[in-house]
Amino acid sequence: MSELQRLIDDLRAEAQRDRDPEDTPEIGIVMGSDSDLDVMAGSDDSEGAYDALTEVGFEEITDYDDPPEARFTFETYVVSAHRTPELMYAYAETAEERGLDVIIAGAGGKSADLPNMTASLAYPLPVVGVPVQEKSLPSVVGMPTGAPIVAVDAGKSFNAALSAVQILARQHGDLRDRLVTYHDELQEDVATVSRRLHERGTPGFRDEEE
């Protein structure tokens, strides 16, 4: 049996298992290629969905039989709409039964079909689309009326993850509190920088930053 077929079978088998919702991932991250990982997860140059989720206390689940201790978790897969359509179907069609509440789907190129197709197949599960590149934006946001997808700007998987957590926060007060705390910290960071700039003046502030 091929690795592709084993992965498809694993997803469909997981959908049939009776698991405590607290032991299943709330958020799924899929991307069209591992070359999208720096955008979707984050890199030294920019933060991504992985960074956003771990910032608010999520942990990545890599073994369904041995989930992390964190209450909220996410999973990550490479799923190509064009090269592995059967895997895309299996992932999206089983997502809700496997316990997912939101999917973040990213793809690059001019034919960035993974977010759109995932949104159609996983409906009514909400999908947040991430255009990995600027040229991917029209493809991701171009869904017809009646086939909704939420989408962020090109490369902004960090925002996609925060949007996913906002959706979950309507049912989980703990997540809402974490989002509020995160936002409060952002405001404090801006205020701290503002005071430093004002008190040191532009030349002194620039010297400190170098």
Disulfide bonds with the S-S distance in Angstrom:
none
